[in-house]
Amino acid sequence: MRKTLFKTRTRTLMLMTALAPCMAAAQQPPAKIVQVAEVLRIEVTPTVSVPGTIYSRNEVQITAGVGGRLSMVAEPGTIIEKGDLVASIDQEALLLQRAEQEALLERAEISLRQLESQLRRQRELAGSNLVSEFELEQTEANRDLALSDANITRVRIRQIDEQIQRSETRANFSGVVVERVRREGEEVARGERLARLTDLRNLEVRAFVPLKHLARTMVGDSIQVNTSDTSHDGRIRALVPTGDIRSQTFEAIIDLPELATGVWTVGQLVSVAVPIRSSELSLTVPRDALVLRQGGQFVYRINDENRAERILVEIGDSHGELIAVAGALDEGDRIAIRGAESLSDGAEVRIVMPETASITPADDDV
């Protein structure tokens, strides 16, 4: 009996010993899924953000070229290509004036031909004393007056043709009609505002920069323009270095790249990163790597054993999606950029590539 009990206890002890590693492994938390990036050492230029507004480089008020009744005005939202009709004035009155001047021109030319013939006959008879010198001079004067009348009528026809041409207002750039002030059927005077056309393809930013940064802001420099979720590198096209007395600022006009077209639009508020000092070499990490807590800001470095090490850092100036940091980091260190929020010091991690990773809150809880 005792021998049987001893054997049973021995088997139980051996079984528990064999299962102990499995039970310990089951109690260990699974490895956290993270994406990593390397710490880079690059030149970072300290900047200060100033507000700016996006404008169109080409914006024009469509006005009436001649007075008359409107026959067409493009509706707001209409896409207009260069050379397309934006507004037009009824041409009936101008066409009638042209027809009248054409009739007057024909009458003047008939009179001119008649006087030319009369002058030719009088010159033939001048040698026989049948025509006095006074009559000859009178006919020549009448001929010259008829020629002048014909020329004046031709000029009037050209003036009317120019008015007919100005009765149609065509776009000198491609854009969109953003406002319509008058409608077809209304009587308007010359120069009256009809609509507004804006070019949405060529954008610029106008920012007011503090005067103390004028020395670091040069025409032709590349400068970063940011919104809450996007950034583009613009180029300073012009500076208006005359300072505003009240705000102590000057205006910088910045051209935006074509990539901003369709993403940003006219009237949108942006921030412009204006350089305040010379660039300097700094260790940088992606913004997504920073973990912000009440005790400070830190990143998680992934060591060779794929374990997370919490590193306290101080944040410096930004450079696009990178931000300068100071701490116990070296160039080339691997840091977690996704999944870092759920890490703890010493946690085991599993590294995945960006194109295959799918980090969600559920993944962190596995």
TAKAQUI-V323442 format. One record per backbone hydrogen bond with DSSP energy under -0.5 kcal/mol. NH is the residue of the N-H (numbers start at 1). CO is the residue of the C=O. If there is no record, write none. Layout:
BEGIN
nh=NH co=CO
nh=NH co=CO
END
This chain:
BEGIN
nh=5 co=1
nh=6 co=2
nh=7 co=3
nh=8 co=4
nh=9 co=5
nh=10 co=6
nh=11 co=7
nh=12 co=8
nh=13 co=9
nh=14 co=10
nh=15 co=11
nh=16 co=12
nh=17 co=13
nh=18 co=14
nh=19 co=15
nh=20 co=16
nh=21 co=17
nh=23 co=19
nh=24 co=20
nh=25 co=21
nh=26 co=22
nh=27 co=23
nh=28 co=24
nh=32 co=348
nh=34 co=32
nh=34 co=350
nh=35 co=338
nh=37 co=335
nh=39 co=333
nh=40 co=284
nh=42 co=40
nh=42 co=282
nh=44 co=42
nh=44 co=280
nh=46 co=44
nh=48 co=274
nh=50 co=272
nh=52 co=270
nh=53 co=206
nh=54 co=268
nh=55 co=204
nh=57 co=202
nh=59 co=57
nh=60 co=197
nh=62 co=60
nh=62 co=195
nh=63 co=61
nh=64 co=192
nh=65 co=166
nh=68 co=188
nh=70 co=186
nh=71 co=88
nh=72 co=88
nh=74 co=86
nh=77 co=177
nh=78 co=75
nh=80 co=78
nh=80 co=175
nh=83 co=171
nh=84 co=81
nh=86 co=169
nh=87 co=169
nh=88 co=72
nh=89 co=167
nh=90 co=69
nh=95 co=91
nh=96 co=92
nh=97 co=93
nh=98 co=94
nh=99 co=95
nh=100 co=96
nh=101 co=97
nh=102 co=98
nh=103 co=99
nh=104 co=100
nh=105 co=101
nh=106 co=102
nh=107 co=103
nh=108 co=104
nh=109 co=105
nh=110 co=106
nh=111 co=107
nh=112 co=108
nh=113 co=109
nh=114 co=110
nh=115 co=111
nh=116 co=112
nh=117 co=113
nh=118 co=114
nh=119 co=115
nh=120 co=116
nh=121 co=117
nh=122 co=118
nh=123 co=119
nh=124 co=120
nh=125 co=121
nh=126 co=122
nh=128 co=125
nh=129 co=126
nh=130 co=125
nh=131 co=125
nh=136 co=132
nh=137 co=133
nh=138 co=134
nh=139 co=135
nh=140 co=136
nh=141 co=137
nh=142 co=138
nh=143 co=139
nh=144 co=140
nh=145 co=141
nh=146 co=142
nh=147 co=143
nh=148 co=144
nh=149 co=145
nh=150 co=146
nh=151 co=147
nh=152 co=148
nh=153 co=149
nh=154 co=150
nh=155 co=151
nh=156 co=152
nh=157 co=153
nh=158 co=154
nh=159 co=155
nh=160 co=156
nh=161 co=157
nh=162 co=158
nh=163 co=159
nh=164 co=160
nh=165 co=161
nh=166 co=162
nh=167 co=163
nh=168 co=165
nh=169 co=87
nh=169 co=167
nh=170 co=168
nh=171 co=84
nh=175 co=80
nh=176 co=198
nh=177 co=78
nh=178 co=176
nh=178 co=196
nh=179 co=196
nh=181 co=194
nh=182 co=194
nh=185 co=70
nh=186 co=183
nh=188 co=68
nh=191 co=64
nh=192 co=189
nh=194 co=62
nh=195 co=62
nh=196 co=179
nh=197 co=60
nh=198 co=176
nh=199 co=58
nh=200 co=198
nh=203 co=201
nh=204 co=55
nh=205 co=254
nh=206 co=53
nh=207 co=205
nh=207 co=252
nh=208 co=51
nh=209 co=207
nh=209 co=250
nh=211 co=248
nh=213 co=210
nh=214 co=211
nh=216 co=213
nh=217 co=214
nh=218 co=216
nh=220 co=236
nh=221 co=218
nh=223 co=234
nh=224 co=273
nh=225 co=232
nh=226 co=271
nh=227 co=230
nh=232 co=225
nh=234 co=223
nh=234 co=232
nh=235 co=255
nh=236 co=221
nh=237 co=235
nh=237 co=253
nh=238 co=253
nh=240 co=251
nh=241 co=239
nh=243 co=241
nh=244 co=249
nh=248 co=244
nh=250 co=209
nh=251 co=240
nh=252 co=207
nh=253 co=238
nh=254 co=205
nh=254 co=252
nh=255 co=235
nh=256 co=203
nh=260 co=257
nh=261 co=258
nh=262 co=264
nh=263 co=260
nh=264 co=260
nh=267 co=54
nh=268 co=265
nh=270 co=52
nh=271 co=226
nh=272 co=50
nh=273 co=224
nh=274 co=48
nh=274 co=272
nh=276 co=46
nh=277 co=46
nh=280 co=44
nh=282 co=42
nh=284 co=40
nh=285 co=323
nh=287 co=321
nh=289 co=286
nh=290 co=287
nh=291 co=298
nh=292 co=290
nh=293 co=291
nh=293 co=296
nh=296 co=293
nh=297 co=313
nh=298 co=291
nh=299 co=311
nh=301 co=299
nh=301 co=309
nh=302 co=334
nh=303 co=301
nh=303 co=307
nh=306 co=303
nh=308 co=347
nh=309 co=301
nh=311 co=299
nh=312 co=310
nh=313 co=297
nh=314 co=326
nh=316 co=324
nh=319 co=322
nh=322 co=319
nh=323 co=285
nh=324 co=317
nh=325 co=283
nh=326 co=314
nh=328 co=312
nh=329 co=327
nh=332 co=39
nh=333 co=330
nh=335 co=37
nh=336 co=300
nh=337 co=35
nh=338 co=35
nh=342 co=339
nh=343 co=340
nh=346 co=308
nh=347 co=344
nh=349 co=306
nh=350 co=32
nh=352 co=34
nh=356 co=353
nh=357 co=353
nh=360 co=358
nh=363 co=360
nh=364 co=360
nh=365 co=361
nh=365 co=362
nh=366 co=363
END
